[in-house]
């Protein structure tokens, strides 16, 4: 497994992207990873590395790259979880994001992966955490090449960012199976939100598998957060990998 940073260019603005690839010649399936609110921090980089260990090339683009005249990329990822100013700095960056720009950023990262000689461009997926879970949902509605989507506690999926339909409102555009992970103590998305999404996907006959966990709130996967739940995280991760193995890796030229 090897990891590195690359600089992509989207809308004439540099976008730092973390890349992690398996050892070997491939071709490997690929996953684009949507950041959570803290950005492409150690947690998101670790997700990419774990995917590479599982046999997937992974890329996590910096979705805040349009706001770096206010705070640099290095300053964002250096923010510590216990920094009292962290939310004050990060929340305006997240609020400024627009769905059309998010889609262009994620597609640029996906296109980069597809261009790598070791990647099977026909076997690609998306996953994300927190606001990135919403992004994964959004991408499932906007990129028909995806073979699967993994959404971890996708908050604000009923809200639009920039005037288009929300991810939930565009559920009828989803062409891939979805797996979702939710905490029963979460409020955004709440258990009622999970049920609403599941009911709609069932109505639309979209294949999906949702897991919800007792005693887990938002960000239960994030080992740097106070809400981290090790047992829950250790149950959820292999379920995501097994889902991707079935839906994505099986379609790769070499599994």
Buried (B, 14 or more C-beta within 10 A) or exposed (E): BEBEEEEBEBEEBEBBBBBBBBEEEBBBBBBBBBBBBBBBBEBBBBBBBBBBBBBBBBBBBBBBBBBBEEBEBEEBBEBEBEEEEBEEBBEEBBEEBBBEBBBBBBBBBBEBBBEBEBBBBBBBBBBBBBBBBBBBBBBBBBBEBBBBBBBBBBBBBBEBBEEBBBBBBBBEBBEBBBBBBBBEBBEEBBBEBBBBBBEBBEEEEBEBEBBBBEEBBBBBBBBBBEBBBEEBBEBBBEBBBEBBBBBBBEBBEEE
